[in-house]
Amino acid sequence: MEDLWIVKEFEKVAELMPEKALSLIKKDPDLLKEIVISAYLDEIISLGKAAEVLGVTREELMEEFKKRGIPIRTSDREDVLSEVEVITCL
């Protein structure tokens, strides 16, 4: 773990160049998935938003969470609004 400093510096650069950092993260679907799941677990994003970012349905993501033993939070206002936004974009 002696290269952990690279991660810390990446965080700093990502603040200055968020589009570039996001572009790099999106090139690695597994990394993106882990970041999204982490954000969901930290209650930063809803299940609906997590599914949207990953390009899957809520049901598909719920199934993934069940397989991983990740608790599924009950729907809240943000989940409902996220679902409405997805539906209106179709």
HUQUIBEL-V850911 format. One record per pair of residues at least 4 apart in sequence whose C-alpha atoms are under 6 Angstrom apart, sorted by sequence separation. I is the first residue (numbers start at 1). GAP is how many residues later the second one is. If there is no record, write none. Layout:
# HUQUIBEL-V850911
I_GAP + I_GAP
This chain:
# HUQUIBEL-V850911
10_4 + 13_4 + 14_4 + 18_4 + 40_4 + 51_4 + 58_4 + 65_4 + 66_4 + 75_4 + 78_4 + 39_5 + 40_5 + 51_5 + 65_5 + 26_6 + 39_6 + 51_6 + 14_7 + 25_7 + 51_7 + 48_10 + 36_14 + 48_31 + 46_33 + 48_34
